[in-house]
Amino acid sequence: MTFDIAVPEPPDLSNRGTPRGFEWEEETLGSEDFYREDIEDLLQEGAWKEGFNEWAEYTSLDETHGQTVDDLGLFQSFDFYWDPSEDRLRFDAPTISDDWRERDATESLDSSTVSMIDGELDDLGRAVQEILEDYLERNDEESDYGWGEDTYGNREE
């Protein structure tokens, strides 16, 4: 099934706090940069659109579900960041909150539909993450991001 809605704007990664479930480790203390600004640039350059279009080709969501996700601002709620403790690109996919059903009586989603949407959002995050990793590999030689081993590896202070 082809998912036929317009590609939403990439998420704005500015002014985000510590990623969900992230815990600083001793060797990364003081490395507070998650490189969100650089990742947001890559999303704007086309990584979001490429990942979204790839995901749209195989998603189980229909246009109604897609509109619900868009109306709830879930596409904008994605968080992509560099994890200094694992030295890799990561993402946090949004989920439909339990209180949404209480707030919006006009649309009812059963728990299996909510689970399906949450799973599809996770798949979207993976698709965009893969595209971002491709962008990073392509730009590796000319990149000034400074991510990876040289940035976080062998920190002794």
N, C-alpha and C positions, 0 to 999 in steps of 0.2 A: 504494500500500500504506500502511495506517495502522500506525504504530508504537505498540504498546499496552503501555507500561510506565508506572508512576507517575513523575511529574515528580520528579527527585531534588532535594535541597536545593541552593540556589545555592552556588557556590564561595565559600569563605572567602578573602578577598583580603588578610587581615592577615598581617603578618610575611613578606612576600614581598620578595625582593631586587630587583636591577635586572632588568628584563624581558629575556628571551632575545633575543640579537642586538642589544640596544640599545647605542648608543654616544653619549656626551655630546658635544655640539657646543659650540664656544666661546660662542655666544650664550645657551646654556641652562645653563651651569655655575652652580651655586648654586641651581638650581630643582629640588631633589630630590623634590618632591612629585608623585607620579603620581596623586593623588586617588583612590586605591583605596578608602579608607574611604567616600567619597561615592558611588563607583560601586557598592560593596557594598550601600549603603543602597538604591540604585535597583534592584539585583537583588532584594533582599529585598521591596521594595515591589511587585514583580510583573513586572519586566522579564525576569527569568530564566524564569519560568513562561510568559509570553507567547511569548518567543523559542523556548523548548523545544517548546511546543505547535505553533507554526507549523512548526518544523523537522520535528516528528514526523509531520506530515501528508504530507510528501513524501520522507522519508528512505528509503534503500534497505536500511537495517538491519532485521533481524528481531528478535524478542524475545530469541532466544538471543544474538545479537551485542550487543544492548543490555544484557543481563545481564552479559556478559563485560566490557563497557566499565564498567559500574557496579561490578562486583567488583574491577576493577583500579584503581578510584578515579579514572578519567579525567574523569568529569564534574566532580569536585571539583578537578581539576588545571588547569582553565581559568584564565587570567589576563586580566583586563580592566583597562586603565589609560589615563590621559591621557598622550600622548606630547608632552612640551614642545618637542622639537626639530621636530616636524612639526605641532604645534598641532592635534592631533586624537585622537579616541578610537581605541584599538587593542586587539587581543586576541592572545594566544598560545594556540593550540589544542594540547592534549596529543597525543602519538602513542604507539602501542604500541611499547615498547622491544624491541630485539632479544633481550635476555636473558630476556624473559618466556617465550618458547617453551622455553627451557632450564629455567626454574623450574617450569613447570606442564606436566607430561607428560600430564595427563588430557585436555587439550583441545589439539588441534592446529589451527592456523590456517595456511593456506598464504599465500604472499606476496601473492597477489592479494586475498585477504580482508583481510589487514592493511592493504594500500593502500586498499581500499574503506572500511574503518573509519576510517582516518586522514583520508580525504577527507570522509567524513560528519561527523567531528568538526570539521573546518574549516568545513563548511557550518553546523553548529550555532553556532559562534563568530560567523559572519557574521550569522546570523539574530538572535542576542542583541544583537550590536553595533548592528544597525539599530533594534531596539526601544529600546536605551539612548539612541541618538541622538534618537529620537522623544521619549523622556522628557525629555531635555535641552532640546529645542526647546519642548516644552509648558511647561516650568518656567523658561524663559529669563528672563522678566521678573521672576519672583519668586525666582529662584535666588540663593543666596549662595555658590555654588561658586567663582565668580570665574575660571572657565576661559576660555581663549581669548586673543584679541589683547590685552585689557587686562592679562592676567596675564603673558604671555610676549612680546608684541610690543614692538618698539622698545626692548629692554633695552640701555642704555648705562651702563656703570659703569667 
